[in-house]
Amino acid sequence: MNPKQIRATTTRQAFWTLDPFAVVRPDDLWYTRLETFFGRNEYGLSASIGRRLESGAGGPEFIHLGIVGGAGTGKTTQVRAALGKNPALVPAWVDAQAAFDTGAFTYSDFLLIVVNAVVNTLAEQQLDVPSAEAQLVHDWFAEELLVEEHRTQVVGEMKAELKGKLGIPLLAKLTGKIAGLLKSDNEYRKEVRKRADRDPADLLRRTNFLLDAAGAALKATGASRKLVVIIDNLEKIPDRGLVDTAILRRAAEICQLRAHLLLFFNPADHYAPISVQAGDAYPILTVPVMPVRNANEGPAVIHDSAAKAVRAMVDKRVDAEAIFEDPENAVQLVTRYSGGRLRDVLHLLRYACELADDGKATTDDVNRSIARLSAERSAMAHPEDWPRLAEVRRDKKVANRKDDGYLLLHSLVLNYDGVPWWDVHPLVAEDTRFKEHWQRLSGVTSS
């Protein structure tokens, strides 16, 4: 549940308005167009997505695009901004963490969840599909995927509730039941998967049948309206092997889907893949962390543009003069130690406000917040990661190796754009274990 979007004037209010996990949409009070503070080659996703999803001569009918970026870098907000600029695009959102069994999902799960998202979007848009199409989709789900016992119980109850009328409301309930089964570890799920996996080509064909029907329903309300399916939070799934098997290896089939599709991948999927590189499977756009400095500059350097962007983001949520004893210094500190990762900006400021209780957050509170989050983030590093982290700091590069994939997955290493480069997260660089290895490798004291 999102906190109320107000501009806090006390640290107790700021604890909530600085929530790092609050969903922010382009028309919200808290939304900040951060890309306006930077050059196009440095930062900003929404313009690039908008261009690719424009309907124009020369482009393909449907775009299937991978968005590569770590958790907490603002990908979802920038995608929302891009879609919001084009009212002809109708988004069907899938939260991968909520929709998939993140411990075990398959290619067929992926397609069935896409179907559920599309049907739900049509229901939200109060659109229906012709009865013939609705009957075919219903029969396939009810007759082919459900075992008789479950079909009799589930379909019977739904038809009674909706007075037997066949259309999107009934399909939404039916596909929702199927999607729910895919999250439960029982015999019904095993049977659904077995039946769905019998003929993957037929599953894809039937999914496209629904997508065509959805596209026709949207065009009936506006000639250029198109569906965009967004698989959000896919980058947060810890077992990248599942993403590799179900989505990256099946790209040739997934790219046959007859709708725009945006898939969120972790940098590990692109720069240190298990088998198939995200960029070999799909056209990609990368979302770096905010550019706080250049590759040839030391970790203490903070660009004015980055500090101004952070201050703008903070000012949307709090009255900084009322909340922080020294607002400018607080912004400088969190800009540096977040490394440009937006979620960490909020984490750092929020805990400082919690420490302040009813008074203003002091510089000491901000420093204690930095120390706490540094310890939490560094705890994710394996003992053997520390010498590798020192090498990344020296070389500003990552490699296609399993340990680098782990560092990227858990934001121990951050990626920056322009000419892409990488560095150790500043919070991790504060750890004495990193400093020891860095001093050994470089012959100088870590700053």
Rosetta blueprint (number, residue, H / E / L):
1 M L
2 N L
3 P L
4 K L
5 Q L
6 I L
7 R L
8 A E
9 T L
10 T L
11 T H
12 R H
13 Q H
14 A H
15 F H
16 W H
17 T H
18 L L
19 D L
20 P L
21 F L
22 A L
23 V L
24 V L
25 R L
26 P L
27 D L
28 D L
29 L L
30 W L
31 Y L
32 T L
33 R L
34 L H
35 E H
36 T H
37 F H
38 F L
39 G L
40 R L
41 N L
42 E L
43 Y L
44 G L
45 L L
46 S H
47 A H
48 S H
49 I H
50 G H
51 R H
52 R H
53 L H
54 E L
55 S L
56 G L
57 A L
58 G L
59 G L
60 P L
61 E L
62 F L
63 I L
64 H E
65 L E
66 G E
67 I E
68 V E
69 G L
70 G L
71 A L
72 G L
73 T L
74 G L
75 K H
76 T H
77 T H
78 Q H
79 V H
80 R H
81 A H
82 A H
83 L H
84 G H
85 K L
86 N L
87 P L
88 A L
89 L E
90 V E
91 P E
92 A E
93 W E
94 V E
95 D E
96 A H
97 Q H
98 A H
99 A H
100 F L
101 D L
102 T L
103 G L
104 A L
105 F L
106 T L
107 Y H
108 S H
109 D H
110 F H
111 L H
112 L H
113 I H
114 V H
115 V H
116 N H
117 A H
118 V H
119 V H
120 N H
121 T H
122 L H
123 A H
124 E H
125 Q L
126 Q L
127 L L
128 D L
129 V L
130 P L
131 S H
132 A H
133 E H
134 A H
135 Q H
136 L H
137 V H
138 H H
139 D H
140 W H
141 F H
142 A H
143 E H
144 E H
145 L H
146 L L
147 V L
148 E H
149 E H
150 H H
151 R H
152 T H
153 Q H
154 V H
155 V H
156 G H
157 E H
158 M H
159 K H
160 A H
161 E H
162 L L
163 K L
164 G L
165 K L
166 L L
167 G L
168 I H
169 P H
170 L H
171 L H
172 A H
173 K H
174 L H
175 T H
176 G H
177 K H
178 I H
179 A H
180 G H
181 L H
182 L L
183 K L
184 S L
185 D L
186 N L
187 E H
188 Y H
189 R H
190 K H
191 E H
192 V H
193 R H
194 K H
195 R H
196 A H
197 D H
198 R L
199 D L
200 P H
201 A H
202 D H
203 L H
204 L H
205 R H
206 R H
207 T H
208 N H
209 F H
210 L H
211 L H
212 D H
213 A H
214 A H
215 G H
216 A H
217 A H
218 L H
219 K H
220 A L
221 T L
222 G L
223 A L
224 S L
225 R L
226 K E
227 L E
228 V E
229 V E
230 I E
231 I E
232 D E
233 N L
234 L H
235 E H
236 K H
237 I L
238 P L
239 D L
240 R H
241 G H
242 L H
243 V H
244 D H
245 T H
246 A H
247 I H
248 L H
249 R L
250 R L
251 A H
252 A H
253 E H
254 I H
255 C L
256 Q L
257 L L
258 R L
259 A L
260 H E
261 L E
262 L E
263 L E
264 F E
265 F E
266 N L
267 P H
268 A H
269 D H
270 H H
271 Y H
272 A L
273 P L
274 I L
275 S L
276 V L
277 Q L
278 A H
279 G H
280 D H
281 A H
282 Y L
283 P L
284 I E
285 L E
286 T E
287 V L
288 P L
289 V L
290 M L
291 P L
292 V L
293 R L
294 N L
295 A L
296 N L
297 E L
298 G L
299 P L
300 A L
301 V L
302 I L
303 H L
304 D H
305 S H
306 A H
307 A H
308 K H
309 A H
310 V H
311 R H
312 A H
313 M H
314 V H
315 D H
316 K H
317 R H
318 V E
319 D L
320 A H
321 E H
322 A H
323 I H
324 F E
325 E L
326 D L
327 P H
328 E H
329 N H
330 A H
331 V H
332 Q H
333 L H
334 V H
335 T H
336 R H
337 Y H
338 S H
339 G L
340 G L
341 R L
342 L H
343 R H
344 D H
345 V H
346 L H
347 H H
348 L H
349 L H
350 R H
351 Y H
352 A H
353 C H
354 E H
355 L H
356 A H
357 D L
358 D L
359 G L
360 K L
361 A E
362 T L
363 T H
364 D H
365 D H
366 V H
367 N H
368 R H
369 S H
370 I H
371 A H
372 R H
373 L H
374 S H
375 A H
376 E H
377 R H
378 S H
379 A L
380 M L
381 A L
382 H L
383 P L
384 E L
385 D H
386 W H
387 P H
388 R H
389 L H
390 A H
391 E H
392 V H
393 R H
394 R H
395 D H
396 K L
397 K L
398 V L
399 A L
400 N L
401 R L
402 K H
403 D H
404 D H
405 G H
406 Y H
407 L H
408 L H
409 L H
410 H L
411 S L
412 L L
413 V E
414 L E
415 N E
416 Y E
417 D L
418 G L
419 V L
420 P L
421 W E
422 W E
423 D E
424 V E
425 H L
426 P H
427 L H
428 V H
429 A H
430 E L
431 D L
432 T H
433 R H
434 F H
435 K H
436 E H
437 H H
438 W H
439 Q H
440 R H
441 L H
442 S H
443 G L
444 V L
445 T L
446 S L
447 S L
